[in-house]
């Protein structure tokens, strides 16, 4: 496991988002992080796992309603 630690600014750069987006995710408790002396820190391994989990979850097809075929709509 990597022990590389990121600052908030480094995480924003790593994810290619604004620092404000990171703060929002943190306030919603949607991102793995911890505080040191009042400032946020992030383990790269946990971020990579978080990214993988979100990617897999969002890549699964949605359970959309499948329209019935015409043949199944006719009464017998």
Long-range contacts (C-beta under 8 A, 24 or more apart in sequence): 1-45, 2-43, 2-44, 2-45, 2-48, 3-43, 3-45, 4-43, 4-44, 4-45, 5-41, 5-42, 5-43, 5-44, 6-41, 6-42, 6-43, 6-44, 6-47, 7-39, 7-40, 7-41, 7-42, 8-39, 8-40, 8-42, 10-42, 11-42, 11-47, 14-47, 15-47, 15-51
